[in-house]
């Protein structure tokens, strides 16, 4: 059995990456393990995908912080693989490369009218609300009537973000600007959530539906019959629709069993047409549409399919000799943060097995083999700590932090000069 300690580069720093680093460090106490992120800050989906009012979920970063503070794992931020450094060069420097970069693109509806300006992807919308530096220029015009297409937790998240009043965001990290004069300043008053499946087969968590019921001033209703009244999702929907606020400020209507057919409008969204298996059609007036039907690879990101070889075995996360993948990049956009832990364990075990059977000779230099000029432009964990402190100190009343949205400012706070020198 090969007992050498490999040099490991993990591309990404979200849940799958951090859980994988945990597993690999537990097995190899002295291995060089580096988490690489295209952004100057770590934690990926937790920071920029989890809703701002779900701070309990975001608290998992305290566990991940121990990787850098206690377990001698290194963070390299502001380094995009494929742009700043070729993947082939990264593989030349490390014995093992694990791709954990997730899926950042919004899946297409694939119907006419999708290119109209008031059609928005849920991924891009939630990144903007989470102050992602790539989405600072994002602008949405919802109007009075907004359709949300999709039946998963992301669709419920988007719905909650749009109907929750400003005073309900205490204790979150939502930027107040979004309500003062930003995206949430004039939210829609008539919302419809349209789902392909039946209510019982929908993917959303019943607990998230019950969370909607705590928001004041919202009337919920449903068109059509609820199937399987004993199902937890159906019961949660029935509870929502039994609420009758005196003077609702907005109305939410659920539709189940409808397939999107076309978005109607000349220069802007005017309506949307749906069909059902029995041949019926549904025509809903709309000013805007949010597609929340899943995620795919972003056009500018690494593409899994182009990295597949004859050796590939996605069940084990193996793409090529010394190249592995984990999380959504491996299996697609399914599963919660907790489920990614099991996925990380499975792929980490495959990596360990490959090294210990001698398939991967451990002789590479790791970070020391990367160009010095490249490393000068990278943030490290201490730089992230400075950003973290700055955001918390600048938090307005009722917020836990105020995120820095500009990459240049992040780098300046982290101590990276325009020339890439760290003071």
C-alpha positions, 0 to 999 in steps of 0.5 A: 500500500502506498503511504505517501502524502499527496498534494491535493488541489480542490477547485471550489470552496463551497460545501462539497469542497469543504466537506471533501477537504475535511475527509481528506485531511482526516485520512492524510494528516500531513498532505498539502491540501489547497482550496482554490476559488475564483472569488476572493472569498470562500464558502461559495454556495453558502455565502452566495446561494443560501437565502440571506434570512437563513443564517442558521444554514449559513452558520455551517461556515463556522465548521468550515473555518476550522479547516483553515484555522486548525487543520492547516488547509490553505485557501487561494482566492481570486484564482480562476482555473481556466482563465488565470491558470489552465487546468492542465497546469494545475494538474501538472502541479498537484497529484490530485485535482478535485473539481467542486465548482458547482453549477452556476448557470440557470437551466433554460426553459427551452420555449419561445419568448424566453429571450424577452427582457423580463425573464430572469433566472432564479440563480442570477436573481438570488446571487444578486440578492446575496451581493455576488460581485458578478451580479452588481449590474443585474436589474430586474423589472417585476411589475405587478404580476410575476410568475415563478416557474418551478416547484423546488426549494429555490422557487420557494426561496425566490417567492419568499424573498419577493413577498417578505416585507423590509421589517422582517429581515432583521438578523439577516445579511440582506443589504438594506439598499435592496429595499430602499431603492433596489431590486425589492423596492417595488415587489410584485403584488400578484404572484403565481407559482406554476409547477409541472408536477402534482403537489404531492410530487413537487420537490419543495420542503414542507417546512419551507411552505410553513415558513411562508405562512409566517409572513404577514399580509399575504393571501395564498390560494390554489387553482385546482384540486390537491392530490393525496391529502395525506402528503406532507406537502399537500397538508402544508399547502392546505394550511397556507391557503386556509390563512385569510389576512384582512387586508392582504398586500399581495396574493400568491396563487399555486398551479400544479400539473402545468407544462410551460409552452410559450412566453407571450409578448413582443418587446416585453413579457405580457403573458404565458401559456401552459398545457396539461396532459389532458389537453387543457391550456392555461393562459396567465397574464404577467409582467415578469417571469422567474425561471427556477427549474434547475441549474447547469454549467455556466458558459464560462466555467469548466465543462464536465463533459469535455473532461470525460475520458475512457477512465471516467467513472462518475459513480466514484467521481473519477474523470481522468487519472488524478482528476476527480469531481464532487457535488453538483459538478459530479451529479447535477443540481440535486441535494442539500448542503447536508447531502453534499457531505455524503457525496464528499465522503464517497468521492474522498474514499475513491481518491484515497483508494486510488492513491493507496493502490499506487495509481497516483504517484505522489511526487508533485510540488503543489503550490510551490510549482505555481507561478509566483506572479500568479500567487501574488494576486491571490487572497489567502485565509487571513485576507478573507478574515480581514474582509469578514471583519470589515463586513461585520463592522459595517453592518447596519442596524438589524443586519449581521453584515454588509457584504462588499460587492465589488471585487476591487474593494474585496482585494483592497481590504484583503491586502492585495494591491493592483500590482498583486503585492501583499503589504 
